[in-house]
Amino acid sequence: MFAIELHEGGASLLSGILPPHGQNIQGVGDKATLNISSNPGGPKSLRPESSVPVTSLTLMVARGNNMAIFTAEILISPSGPTEEQVKGQFVTLVKGVDF
């Protein structure tokens, strides 16, 4: 799942304190904060039970007066790219988005 939320004039919302698990990201906008979390698959999730957790990446980016929130929910397979590699790909993707 991938989603983009645009908040025209919302850049000031990102000027506050960094979220508990947030990371400052350089080179994406005037200010950018990334939050990564994992949720196990299971009987109460919206997908079949799995040993592979769903990893959620949320990147909040301020450019000029505007802010956009980019969210991706993915499965990171133990035999696939690492979380750090996926994070790099996600940040690179967001750099190329004009808003």
HELIX and SHEET records of a PDB file:
HELIX    1   1 ALA A   11  LEU A   14  5                                   4    
HELIX    2   2 GLU A   83  LYS A   95  1                                  13    
SHEET    1   A 5 PHE A   2  HIS A   7  0                                        
SHEET    2   A 5 ASN A  66  LEU A  75 -1                                        
SHEET    3   A 5 VAL A  54  ARG A  63 -1                                        
SHEET    4   A 5 LYS A  31  ASN A  39 -1                                        
SHEET    5   A 5 GLY A  22  ASN A  24 -1                                        
END                                                                             
